[in-house]
Amino acid sequence: MGGATETMRAVVQDGFGDADVLYTAEVPRPRPLPTEVLVRVHAAGVNPVDWKTRSGGGMSAVLGEPPFILGWDVSGVVAEVGFGVNTLRIGDEVFGMPWFPRPAGAYAEYVTAPSRQFTRKPDALDHEHAAAVPLAALTAWQTVTGVAHVEPGDRVLVHAAAGGVGHFAVQLAKERGAWVIGTASSRNHAWLRELGAHDVIDYHTDRFEEVIADGVDAVIDLVGDAVDRTSTRSLEVLRPGGILVAVPSGVTPELLDLAAQRGVRASAFMVEPDGAALTEVARLIDAGAISVYVDGVFPLAEVADAHRRSEESHGRGKFVLRVAD
């Protein structure tokens, strides 16, 4: 390839703020180091952590002060391989969640990252649907299998079951043989049952702790205590020895103490890059065991609109940026 002066189109922000701080610009194109690949990005997923970081929350403490390039969800094609890479080749269609929580710069035409943080894209998905998978599906995979250790016969409650992470958590828990209960708006109930939820509770009209009679073995909490004390209330429905996995807001000392008093566990969580787990997710997608829902696709130049939609959304699945055709 050419020299270090080559450029690419990317979404940049020079300061924290609302969606209007995002703009497209020409920036230097990265080059892969040994064990890294350069990926030509075809699509990039938009996650809540993106707009939280944009406004000064989220991973802003990790990324530091702007300017920086947001984004961690990538689907694209390997354009160059660094020395020592033996898992991927030029031309491979791949997807991944590189570097999280460090900056990955997915809102751009090219990204570089260790080759083993990517894996081959599911054949069943186009790039736009594949870009909706990595961060959300890895969060679901790691909470369901690695933290809650869901087993056949377990009862699992998923809060925000229709969202980006939630709709994967429902499917993965069902795939592992669990009885799945989800909280969601009534308009998403029929769809969640199609995905494998056995029971669905409308959080607008019902208090889940008053509806769930038999208790659950695990709660995948994608809402947090910041909204109507969802994490704390979830402790009430856990069976002895059960576990609450609190994803967005973590676990306070008070919540840990209350869990211990009730004879249950509470665990904080942060997703990690995991190419091997994504390979298994891709296998399940290609086998038809997991479906992916994309709520909207936006051109890269309309990134501000994508962020606004994501911030306002209480709907299904994910939003995606189309970077290349």
C-alpha beads as a LAMMPS data file, in Angstrom:
LAMMPS data file: protein, C-alpha beads

325 atoms
324 bonds

1 atom types
1 bond types

-500.0 500.0 xlo xhi
-500.0 500.0 ylo yhi
-500.0 500.0 zlo zhi

Masses

1 110.0

Atoms # bond

1 1 1 0.000 0.000 0.000
2 1 1 0.984 3.646 -0.151
3 1 1 2.719 5.794 2.387
4 1 1 1.665 7.221 5.700
5 1 1 0.090 10.263 4.050
6 1 1 -2.880 8.234 2.766
7 1 1 -6.167 9.435 4.186
8 1 1 -9.651 8.115 4.795
9 1 1 -13.075 9.483 5.613
10 1 1 -14.090 9.294 9.274
11 1 1 -16.481 10.774 11.811
12 1 1 -14.664 13.085 14.221
13 1 1 -15.657 15.162 17.233
14 1 1 -13.580 18.007 18.636
15 1 1 -15.507 18.358 21.896
16 1 1 -18.163 16.710 24.014
17 1 1 -21.807 17.534 23.398
18 1 1 -24.975 16.569 21.577
19 1 1 -25.089 14.776 18.237
20 1 1 -24.218 17.945 16.309
21 1 1 -20.581 17.747 17.489
22 1 1 -20.088 14.842 15.050
23 1 1 -18.816 15.600 11.550
24 1 1 -17.024 13.787 8.728
25 1 1 -13.445 14.661 7.801
26 1 1 -10.366 13.309 6.047
27 1 1 -7.919 11.814 8.558
28 1 1 -4.744 9.703 8.230
29 1 1 -5.372 6.065 7.370
30 1 1 -3.981 3.629 9.961
31 1 1 -1.413 0.954 9.120
32 1 1 -1.376 -2.495 10.706
33 1 1 1.390 -3.410 13.120
34 1 1 2.647 -6.990 13.474
35 1 1 -0.253 -9.379 14.366
36 1 1 -2.774 -6.730 13.231
37 1 1 -5.044 -6.479 10.206
38 1 1 -6.300 -3.445 8.304
39 1 1 -10.037 -3.790 7.692
40 1 1 -11.950 -1.829 5.069
41 1 1 -15.104 -0.960 6.998
42 1 1 -18.377 -1.553 5.166
43 1 1 -20.660 -0.896 8.154
44 1 1 -20.345 0.182 11.784
45 1 1 -22.811 -0.444 14.578
46 1 1 -24.143 2.344 16.796
47 1 1 -24.349 1.460 20.493
48 1 1 -25.558 3.392 23.548
49 1 1 -21.962 3.558 24.771
50 1 1 -21.159 5.555 21.628
51 1 1 -23.508 8.440 22.311
52 1 1 -22.805 8.327 26.032
53 1 1 -19.093 8.708 25.237
54 1 1 -19.822 11.455 22.700
55 1 1 -21.530 13.509 25.397
56 1 1 -18.787 13.029 28.003
57 1 1 -19.929 9.826 29.727
58 1 1 -19.520 6.225 28.636
59 1 1 -15.900 5.457 27.788
60 1 1 -14.811 9.114 27.657
61 1 1 -12.535 8.525 30.662
62 1 1 -10.723 5.876 28.600
63 1 1 -10.652 7.763 25.297
64 1 1 -9.653 11.035 26.935
65 1 1 -10.405 14.480 25.610
66 1 1 -11.507 14.901 21.972
67 1 1 -10.698 14.893 19.149
68 1 1 -11.327 11.187 18.641
69 1 1 -13.238 8.772 16.406
70 1 1 -16.083 6.822 18.003
71 1 1 -17.287 3.306 17.369
72 1 1 -16.413 -0.307 18.148
73 1 1 -18.704 -2.472 15.991
74 1 1 -17.123 -3.324 12.638
75 1 1 -18.039 -5.406 9.608
76 1 1 -15.814 -5.241 6.563
77 1 1 -13.101 -6.838 4.445
78 1 1 -9.449 -7.463 5.304
79 1 1 -7.374 -5.077 3.177
80 1 1 -3.898 -5.728 4.593
81 1 1 -2.302 -8.091 7.101
82 1 1 0.624 -7.366 9.375
83 1 1 3.568 -9.638 10.022
84 1 1 2.672 -12.776 11.958
85 1 1 -1.052 -12.887 11.101
86 1 1 -2.102 -16.432 10.247
87 1 1 -5.820 -16.470 11.053
88 1 1 -7.043 -14.132 8.297
89 1 1 -6.175 -13.283 4.709
90 1 1 -6.661 -10.286 2.436
91 1 1 -10.208 -10.401 1.076
92 1 1 -11.760 -12.180 4.054
93 1 1 -15.112 -10.754 5.147
94 1 1 -14.855 -10.211 8.890
95 1 1 -16.620 -8.638 11.838
96 1 1 -15.554 -7.780 15.361
97 1 1 -15.495 -5.419 18.326
98 1 1 -11.822 -4.376 18.361
99 1 1 -9.993 -2.751 21.257
100 1 1 -12.982 -2.104 23.550
101 1 1 -12.930 -0.079 25.779
102 1 1 -9.872 1.533 24.196
103 1 1 -10.482 3.568 21.016
104 1 1 -11.133 1.527 17.888
105 1 1 -12.322 4.285 15.551
106 1 1 -15.017 2.194 13.849
107 1 1 -16.791 5.238 12.386
108 1 1 -14.241 5.339 9.577
109 1 1 -13.357 3.747 6.263
110 1 1 -10.522 1.694 7.796
111 1 1 -9.610 0.282 11.194
112 1 1 -6.639 -1.698 12.460
113 1 1 -6.688 -4.184 15.328
114 1 1 -5.222 -7.526 16.420
115 1 1 -6.348 -10.181 13.971
116 1 1 -7.793 -12.414 16.689
117 1 1 -10.258 -9.709 17.728
118 1 1 -12.005 -10.329 14.406
119 1 1 -13.562 -13.444 12.957
120 1 1 -15.230 -14.325 9.677
121 1 1 -18.583 -12.670 9.107
122 1 1 -21.620 -14.974 9.131
123 1 1 -22.487 -16.011 5.581
124 1 1 -26.169 -15.441 6.346
125 1 1 -25.699 -11.710 7.028
126 1 1 -24.840 -8.711 4.908
127 1 1 -22.342 -6.235 6.366
128 1 1 -25.035 -3.959 7.770
129 1 1 -26.610 -6.738 9.810
130 1 1 -23.213 -8.135 10.782
131 1 1 -22.163 -4.720 12.124
132 1 1 -25.118 -4.834 14.516
133 1 1 -23.814 -8.000 16.161
134 1 1 -20.412 -7.783 17.898
135 1 1 -20.765 -5.550 20.970
136 1 1 -24.374 -6.514 21.662
137 1 1 -23.955 -10.234 21.034
138 1 1 -20.675 -10.430 22.967
139 1 1 -22.324 -8.659 25.902
140 1 1 -25.159 -11.187 25.795
141 1 1 -22.804 -14.145 25.318
142 1 1 -20.439 -13.186 28.107
143 1 1 -23.209 -12.379 30.609
144 1 1 -25.320 -15.457 29.831
145 1 1 -22.511 -18.011 29.520
146 1 1 -19.529 -16.554 31.350
147 1 1 -21.069 -14.731 34.327
148 1 1 -24.541 -16.183 34.922
149 1 1 -23.494 -19.642 33.631
150 1 1 -27.021 -20.321 32.421
151 1 1 -27.815 -24.032 32.219
152 1 1 -30.751 -26.093 30.897
153 1 1 -33.797 -25.638 33.089
154 1 1 -32.717 -22.299 34.565
155 1 1 -35.196 -19.464 34.714
156 1 1 -33.707 -16.244 33.313
157 1 1 -35.115 -12.715 33.415
158 1 1 -33.868 -10.285 30.747
159 1 1 -34.622 -6.589 31.229
160 1 1 -34.916 -4.462 28.059
161 1 1 -35.345 -7.718 26.183
162 1 1 -36.158 -6.091 22.841
163 1 1 -33.019 -3.941 22.694
164 1 1 -29.707 -4.552 20.981
165 1 1 -28.235 -6.697 23.758
166 1 1 -31.569 -7.938 25.033
167 1 1 -32.751 -9.656 21.887
168 1 1 -29.474 -11.593 21.738
169 1 1 -29.646 -12.482 25.450
170 1 1 -33.147 -13.898 24.994
171 1 1 -32.020 -16.078 22.110
172 1 1 -28.799 -17.246 23.753
173 1 1 -30.526 -18.127 27.026
174 1 1 -33.202 -20.026 25.089
175 1 1 -30.484 -21.793 23.076
176 1 1 -28.948 -22.988 26.357
177 1 1 -32.238 -24.514 27.453
178 1 1 -33.454 -21.814 29.849
179 1 1 -36.984 -20.627 30.514
180 1 1 -36.755 -16.984 29.443
181 1 1 -38.773 -14.065 30.787
182 1 1 -38.361 -10.637 29.215
183 1 1 -39.482 -7.118 30.093
184 1 1 -40.454 -4.968 27.116
185 1 1 -43.156 -2.726 25.684
186 1 1 -46.282 -4.617 24.663
187 1 1 -45.692 -3.935 20.975
188 1 1 -42.580 -6.137 21.139
189 1 1 -44.127 -9.077 22.981
190 1 1 -45.127 -11.179 19.965
191 1 1 -41.702 -10.679 18.376
192 1 1 -39.882 -11.661 21.580
193 1 1 -41.922 -14.837 21.797
194 1 1 -40.849 -15.615 18.236
195 1 1 -37.245 -15.202 19.395
196 1 1 -37.786 -17.696 22.208
197 1 1 -39.095 -15.791 25.241
198 1 1 -41.583 -17.898 27.172
199 1 1 -43.083 -15.020 29.172
200 1 1 -43.009 -11.274 28.482
201 1 1 -43.908 -8.526 30.948
202 1 1 -44.982 -5.019 29.937
203 1 1 -42.903 -2.758 32.179
204 1 1 -45.291 0.126 31.487
205 1 1 -48.214 -1.590 33.182
206 1 1 -46.805 -4.310 35.468
207 1 1 -44.179 -4.516 38.207
208 1 1 -42.090 -7.530 37.293
209 1 1 -41.468 -8.427 40.953
210 1 1 -45.235 -8.708 41.438
211 1 1 -45.752 -10.851 38.327
212 1 1 -42.915 -13.386 38.632
213 1 1 -44.178 -15.910 41.158
214 1 1 -41.640 -18.744 41.028
215 1 1 -38.428 -16.720 41.075
216 1 1 -35.521 -16.866 38.644
217 1 1 -31.968 -18.183 38.702
218 1 1 -30.445 -15.234 36.837
219 1 1 -31.306 -11.660 35.905
220 1 1 -29.583 -10.033 32.938
221 1 1 -30.241 -6.392 33.822
222 1 1 -29.765 -4.094 30.845
223 1 1 -31.587 -1.175 32.513
224 1 1 -29.921 -0.546 35.869
225 1 1 -30.864 1.154 39.109
226 1 1 -30.911 4.580 37.476
227 1 1 -34.322 3.653 36.035
228 1 1 -36.898 2.860 38.711
229 1 1 -34.368 0.931 40.854
230 1 1 -34.475 -1.961 38.408
231 1 1 -31.356 -3.695 39.767
232 1 1 -32.452 -3.457 43.392
233 1 1 -35.973 -4.647 42.589
234 1 1 -34.507 -7.554 40.619
235 1 1 -32.994 -8.995 43.797
236 1 1 -36.547 -9.683 44.987
237 1 1 -37.202 -12.226 42.232
238 1 1 -33.928 -14.166 42.510
239 1 1 -33.969 -17.644 43.973
240 1 1 -31.416 -18.423 46.731
241 1 1 -27.967 -18.574 45.138
242 1 1 -29.187 -16.753 42.037
243 1 1 -27.249 -13.985 40.305
244 1 1 -27.976 -10.466 39.102
245 1 1 -25.713 -9.286 36.274
246 1 1 -25.950 -5.483 36.242
247 1 1 -24.657 -4.297 32.880
248 1 1 -25.180 -0.526 32.382
249 1 1 -24.743 0.893 35.869
250 1 1 -22.608 -1.625 37.710
251 1 1 -23.006 -2.690 41.322
252 1 1 -22.833 -0.356 44.308
253 1 1 -21.638 -1.508 47.737
254 1 1 -25.218 -1.082 48.948
255 1 1 -26.513 -3.401 46.232
256 1 1 -23.844 -5.977 47.075
257 1 1 -24.799 -5.854 50.756
258 1 1 -28.496 -6.213 49.975
259 1 1 -27.784 -9.166 47.693
260 1 1 -25.734 -10.881 50.396
261 1 1 -28.530 -10.348 52.912
262 1 1 -30.926 -12.071 50.524
263 1 1 -28.582 -14.987 49.849
264 1 1 -28.048 -14.057 46.198
265 1 1 -25.195 -12.595 44.172
266 1 1 -24.757 -9.358 42.212
267 1 1 -22.080 -8.862 39.586
268 1 1 -20.971 -5.886 37.542
269 1 1 -19.956 -6.473 33.923
270 1 1 -18.019 -4.964 31.034
271 1 1 -17.786 -6.617 27.641
272 1 1 -14.402 -7.668 26.217
273 1 1 -13.229 -8.366 22.651
274 1 1 -13.443 -12.104 21.959
275 1 1 -12.965 -13.427 18.444
276 1 1 -13.476 -17.027 19.551
277 1 1 -16.871 -16.253 21.084
278 1 1 -17.869 -14.301 17.966
279 1 1 -16.971 -17.360 15.893
280 1 1 -19.497 -19.340 17.924
281 1 1 -22.077 -16.563 17.576
282 1 1 -21.521 -16.575 13.811
283 1 1 -22.043 -20.345 13.754
284 1 1 -25.368 -19.965 15.579
285 1 1 -26.445 -17.197 13.205
286 1 1 -25.618 -19.291 10.138
287 1 1 -27.462 -22.248 11.697
288 1 1 -30.579 -20.109 12.105
289 1 1 -30.500 -20.285 15.906
290 1 1 -29.950 -16.525 16.314
291 1 1 -31.534 -13.748 14.292
292 1 1 -30.369 -10.129 14.112
293 1 1 -32.656 -7.111 14.057
294 1 1 -31.543 -3.773 12.582
295 1 1 -33.896 -0.887 13.322
296 1 1 -32.313 1.548 10.871
297 1 1 -29.338 2.122 8.567
298 1 1 -27.790 5.580 8.033
299 1 1 -25.080 6.800 5.655
300 1 1 -21.894 7.785 7.447
301 1 1 -22.584 11.471 6.729
302 1 1 -25.868 11.180 8.674
303 1 1 -24.190 9.929 11.841
304 1 1 -25.778 12.690 13.941
305 1 1 -29.247 11.467 12.951
306 1 1 -28.236 7.897 13.822
307 1 1 -27.133 9.018 17.279
308 1 1 -30.335 10.948 17.850
309 1 1 -32.429 7.923 16.857
310 1 1 -30.402 5.656 19.112
311 1 1 -30.738 8.008 22.071
312 1 1 -34.491 8.327 21.603
313 1 1 -35.116 4.670 20.844
314 1 1 -36.823 2.206 23.135
315 1 1 -37.389 -0.118 20.211
316 1 1 -35.910 -3.205 18.674
317 1 1 -32.373 -4.157 17.854
318 1 1 -29.675 -1.777 16.673
319 1 1 -28.866 1.167 14.411
320 1 1 -26.055 0.921 11.876
321 1 1 -23.890 3.263 9.814
322 1 1 -23.284 2.367 6.169
323 1 1 -19.630 3.246 5.513
324 1 1 -19.082 1.631 2.093
325 1 1 -21.326 -0.020 -0.492

Bonds

1 1 1 2
2 1 2 3
3 1 3 4
4 1 4 5
5 1 5 6
6 1 6 7
7 1 7 8
8 1 8 9
9 1 9 10
10 1 10 11
11 1 11 12
12 1 12 13
13 1 13 14
14 1 14 15
15 1 15 16
16 1 16 17
17 1 17 18
18 1 18 19
19 1 19 20
20 1 20 21
21 1 21 22
22 1 22 23
23 1 23 24
24 1 24 25
25 1 25 26
26 1 26 27
27 1 27 28
28 1 28 29
29 1 29 30
30 1 30 31
31 1 31 32
32 1 32 33
33 1 33 34
34 1 34 35
35 1 35 36
36 1 36 37
37 1 37 38
38 1 38 39
39 1 39 40
40 1 40 41
41 1 41 42
42 1 42 43
43 1 43 44
44 1 44 45
45 1 45 46
46 1 46 47
47 1 47 48
48 1 48 49
49 1 49 50
50 1 50 51
51 1 51 52
52 1 52 53
53 1 53 54
54 1 54 55
55 1 55 56
56 1 56 57
57 1 57 58
58 1 58 59
59 1 59 60
60 1 60 61
61 1 61 62
62 1 62 63
63 1 63 64
64 1 64 65
65 1 65 66
66 1 66 67
67 1 67 68
68 1 68 69
69 1 69 70
70 1 70 71
71 1 71 72
72 1 72 73
73 1 73 74
74 1 74 75
75 1 75 76
76 1 76 77
77 1 77 78
78 1 78 79
79 1 79 80
80 1 80 81
81 1 81 82
82 1 82 83
83 1 83 84
84 1 84 85
85 1 85 86
86 1 86 87
87 1 87 88
88 1 88 89
89 1 89 90
90 1 90 91
91 1 91 92
92 1 92 93
93 1 93 94
94 1 94 95
95 1 95 96
96 1 96 97
97 1 97 98
98 1 98 99
99 1 99 100
100 1 100 101
101 1 101 102
102 1 102 103
103 1 103 104
104 1 104 105
105 1 105 106
106 1 106 107
107 1 107 108
108 1 108 109
109 1 109 110
110 1 110 111
111 1 111 112
112 1 112 113
113 1 113 114
114 1 114 115
115 1 115 116
116 1 116 117
117 1 117 118
118 1 118 119
119 1 119 120
120 1 120 121
121 1 121 122
122 1 122 123
123 1 123 124
124 1 124 125
125 1 125 126
126 1 126 127
127 1 127 128
128 1 128 129
129 1 129 130
130 1 130 131
131 1 131 132
132 1 132 133
133 1 133 134
134 1 134 135
135 1 135 136
136 1 136 137
137 1 137 138
138 1 138 139
139 1 139 140
140 1 140 141
141 1 141 142
142 1 142 143
143 1 143 144
144 1 144 145
145 1 145 146
146 1 146 147
147 1 147 148
148 1 148 149
149 1 149 150
150 1 150 151
151 1 151 152
152 1 152 153
153 1 153 154
154 1 154 155
155 1 155 156
156 1 156 157
157 1 157 158
158 1 158 159
159 1 159 160
160 1 160 161
161 1 161 162
162 1 162 163
163 1 163 164
164 1 164 165
165 1 165 166
166 1 166 167
167 1 167 168
168 1 168 169
169 1 169 170
170 1 170 171
171 1 171 172
172 1 172 173
173 1 173 174
174 1 174 175
175 1 175 176
176 1 176 177
177 1 177 178
178 1 178 179
179 1 179 180
180 1 180 181
181 1 181 182
182 1 182 183
183 1 183 184
184 1 184 185
185 1 185 186
186 1 186 187
187 1 187 188
188 1 188 189
189 1 189 190
190 1 190 191
191 1 191 192
192 1 192 193
193 1 193 194
194 1 194 195
195 1 195 196
196 1 196 197
197 1 197 198
198 1 198 199
199 1 199 200
200 1 200 201
201 1 201 202
202 1 202 203
203 1 203 204
204 1 204 205
205 1 205 206
206 1 206 207
207 1 207 208
208 1 208 209
209 1 209 210
210 1 210 211
211 1 211 212
212 1 212 213
213 1 213 214
214 1 214 215
215 1 215 216
216 1 216 217
217 1 217 218
218 1 218 219
219 1 219 220
220 1 220 221
221 1 221 222
222 1 222 223
223 1 223 224
224 1 224 225
225 1 225 226
226 1 226 227
227 1 227 228
228 1 228 229
229 1 229 230
230 1 230 231
231 1 231 232
232 1 232 233
233 1 233 234
234 1 234 235
235 1 235 236
236 1 236 237
237 1 237 238
238 1 238 239
239 1 239 240
240 1 240 241
241 1 241 242
242 1 242 243
243 1 243 244
244 1 244 245
245 1 245 246
246 1 246 247
247 1 247 248
248 1 248 249
249 1 249 250
250 1 250 251
251 1 251 252
252 1 252 253
253 1 253 254
254 1 254 255
255 1 255 256
256 1 256 257
257 1 257 258
258 1 258 259
259 1 259 260
260 1 260 261
261 1 261 262
262 1 262 263
263 1 263 264
264 1 264 265
265 1 265 266
266 1 266 267
267 1 267 268
268 1 268 269
269 1 269 270
270 1 270 271
271 1 271 272
272 1 272 273
273 1 273 274
274 1 274 275
275 1 275 276
276 1 276 277
277 1 277 278
278 1 278 279
279 1 279 280
280 1 280 281
281 1 281 282
282 1 282 283
283 1 283 284
284 1 284 285
285 1 285 286
286 1 286 287
287 1 287 288
288 1 288 289
289 1 289 290
290 1 290 291
291 1 291 292
292 1 292 293
293 1 293 294
294 1 294 295
295 1 295 296
296 1 296 297
297 1 297 298
298 1 298 299
299 1 299 300
300 1 300 301
301 1 301 302
302 1 302 303
303 1 303 304
304 1 304 305
305 1 305 306
306 1 306 307
307 1 307 308
308 1 308 309
309 1 309 310
310 1 310 311
311 1 311 312
312 1 312 313
313 1 313 314
314 1 314 315
315 1 315 316
316 1 316 317
317 1 317 318
318 1 318 319
319 1 319 320
320 1 320 321
321 1 321 322
322 1 322 323
323 1 323 324
324 1 324 325
